[in-house]
Amino acid sequence: MREQPTLRIPLGVLALLAALLVYGVLIARYVAPLMATWPALGQLPVYIVLGVVWLLPLKRYLIWMETGRWG
């Protein structure tokens, strides 16, 4: 258990927000135009996958924010 406060958590949250912003902009800039003519039901699975992909590295990142270790 952590005894003293650390800057890892607030900086980690800010870095996570910045990374999500960049990820969203990249998706909106490059993926959305490719699928603009697709029907909505064709776009749905792609956006579901892209909405879940960013969660994959999140567990290790949250562990780092809490403990300072990646595993």
N, C-alpha and C positions, 0 to 999 in steps of 0.2 A: 504494500500500500504506500502511496505517495505521502511523504511527510511535509514537504514544502511545495508551494505553488510553482508551476513551471510555465514558461511561455509557449511550450509545444502545443498546448490545446488551443489557445486563441489564434496562434499563427497557423496551426493546422486547419482550423475551421476557415480562416481567410483563404488559405491556399486551396482548400477543397471548393469553396465558392468560386474562386478564380478559375480553377480547372473545369468546373461544371459550366461556367460561362463560356469559356473557350470551346468546350465540347459542343455546347448548344449552338454556338455561332458556326462552327465547322459543319455540323449537321444541316443547319439552315442554309448555309452557303453552298455546300457541295452535294448533299444527298437530296434535299427537297426539290431542286430543279430537275434532277434526274427522274423523279417520280411524279412530277406535276401532271402528267397526262394519264397516269394510272388511275384506275377506279379506286374509290376509298377502301374497299375491302382488300384490294391488292396492296395498298400502302400500310394498312393496319399491322400485318405481321412484321414488316420492316421496322416500323416505329416502336412496336413492342420489344423487339430484339434490341434496338438501339437504346431504348429506355432502361433495359435491364443490364446491358453490357457494362455500363459505368459502375455498377454495384460490385462487379467481380473483384477488383483490387481493394475495395473499401474495408474489408475485414482487417487485412494487414495494416492498412493505413490507420485505422482506429486503434489497433494495438500499439502502433508506434506512438500515436498521440498520447496514449495513456501511460505507456511504460518506457518509451525511448528505444525499444527494440522492435525489429521487423517481424519477429516470429514468436 
